[in-house]
Amino acid sequence: MTGDPDHLTDDDKDHLAAILDRSRPLAALDQHVTAFAKMLVHRTGESDLDDWLTAVDTETADLPHLRSFAQGLRRDHAAVLNGLSLPYSSGAVEGENFKIKHLKRIMFGRANLDLLRAMILHN
């Protein structure tokens, strides 16, 4: 359900359809998750986010976790809107942070800050 529908095999599509036919709340969840994923991938938050939030609020009385997720998005609406609309990413910075933390964990208790600094600069 959370993967790209275009990457599913025919058997997987049939299996998912059979499951969704048995549960109306699960089918609604699938619809909302797919719409949110399209917003995320195609960066259409500017035009689609508010409609998606309204649809979640009105159509999902039996999906409290999805409604809670939508309420969390509303709390930081401006940041979510920018994240779903703008082409910028902090991925490169996060990657560098991960690399430094990884080196720090590897060296824990073995060396001082000078050696860690040298390893970071040489990598």
C-alpha positions as CSV (number, residue, x, y, z in Angstrom):
1,M,0.0,0.0,0.0
2,T,2.9,2.4,0.7
3,G,4.9,1.4,-2.4
4,D,4.5,2.8,-5.9
5,P,1.5,1.1,-7.5
6,D,3.3,1.0,-10.8
7,H,6.0,-1.3,-9.3
8,L,3.5,-4.0,-8.2
9,T,3.1,-7.2,-10.2
10,D,-0.3,-8.2,-11.5
11,D,-0.6,-10.8,-8.7
12,D,0.2,-8.2,-6.1
13,K,-2.3,-5.8,-7.5
14,D,-5.0,-8.5,-7.5
15,H,-4.1,-9.4,-3.9
16,L,-4.2,-5.8,-2.7
17,A,-7.5,-5.2,-4.5
18,A,-9.0,-8.3,-2.8
19,I,-7.9,-7.0,0.6
20,L,-9.2,-3.5,0.0
21,D,-12.6,-4.9,-1.2
22,R,-13.0,-6.5,2.2
23,S,-12.5,-3.4,4.3
24,R,-13.9,0.0,3.5
25,P,-11.7,1.8,6.1
26,L,-8.6,0.2,4.6
27,A,-9.7,1.2,1.1
28,A,-10.1,4.8,2.3
29,L,-6.7,4.7,4.0
30,D,-5.2,3.4,0.7
31,Q,-6.8,6.2,-1.2
32,H,-5.5,8.9,1.2
33,V,-2.0,7.4,1.5
34,T,-1.7,7.2,-2.3
35,A,-2.8,10.8,-2.7
36,F,-0.3,12.0,-0.1
37,A,2.5,10.1,-1.8
38,K,1.7,11.7,-5.2
39,M,1.8,15.1,-3.5
40,L,5.2,14.2,-2.0
41,V,6.7,12.8,-5.3
42,H,5.3,15.4,-7.7
43,R,5.7,18.4,-5.3
44,T,2.1,19.5,-5.6
45,G,1.5,20.5,-2.0
46,E,0.8,24.1,-2.9
47,S,-2.4,23.1,-4.8
48,D,-3.3,19.8,-3.1
49,L,-2.4,19.9,0.6
50,D,-5.4,21.8,1.9
51,D,-7.8,19.7,-0.1
52,W,-6.1,16.5,1.2
53,L,-6.3,17.7,4.8
54,T,-10.0,18.6,4.4
55,A,-10.7,15.2,2.8
56,V,-9.0,13.4,5.7
57,D,-11.0,15.5,8.3
58,T,-14.3,14.8,6.6
59,E,-14.0,11.3,5.3
60,T,-12.0,9.4,7.9
61,A,-14.0,9.2,11.1
62,D,-13.0,5.6,11.5
63,L,-9.3,6.2,10.9
64,P,-8.1,8.0,14.1
65,H,-4.4,7.6,13.3
66,L,-4.7,9.2,9.9
67,R,-6.6,12.1,11.4
68,S,-3.9,12.5,14.1
69,F,-1.3,12.6,11.3
70,A,-3.3,15.3,9.5
71,Q,-3.6,17.3,12.7
72,G,0.2,17.1,13.2
73,L,0.6,18.4,9.6
74,R,-1.7,21.3,10.4
75,R,0.3,22.3,13.4
76,D,3.3,23.0,11.2
77,H,1.4,23.8,8.1
78,A,4.0,26.3,6.6
79,A,6.9,23.9,6.9
80,V,4.9,21.0,5.5
81,L,3.6,23.1,2.6
82,N,7.2,24.1,1.8
83,G,8.4,20.5,2.0
84,L,5.7,19.4,-0.3
85,S,6.1,22.2,-2.8
86,L,9.7,23.4,-3.0
87,P,12.6,21.5,-4.7
88,Y,15.0,22.1,-1.9
89,S,16.3,19.3,0.3
90,S,18.5,19.0,3.4
91,G,19.6,15.5,2.3
92,A,23.2,16.4,1.6
93,V,23.6,18.0,5.0
94,E,21.9,15.1,6.8
95,G,24.2,12.7,4.9
96,E,27.3,14.5,6.2
97,N,25.9,14.5,9.8
98,F,25.3,10.8,9.5
99,K,28.8,10.1,8.3
100,I,30.3,12.1,11.1
101,K,28.2,10.4,13.7
102,H,29.1,7.0,12.3
103,L,32.8,7.8,12.5
104,K,32.3,9.0,16.1
105,R,30.5,5.8,17.0
106,I,33.2,3.6,15.4
107,M,35.9,5.5,17.4
108,F,34.1,5.7,20.7
109,G,36.6,5.4,23.6
110,R,39.6,4.9,21.3
111,A,40.8,8.3,20.4
112,N,40.4,12.0,21.1
113,L,38.8,14.8,19.1
114,D,41.9,15.5,17.1
115,L,41.9,12.1,15.5
116,L,38.2,12.3,14.8
117,R,38.7,15.6,13.1
118,A,41.6,14.2,11.0
119,M,39.5,11.3,9.9
120,I,36.6,13.5,9.0
121,L,38.8,15.8,6.9
122,H,40.5,12.9,5.1
123,N,37.2,11.2,4.3
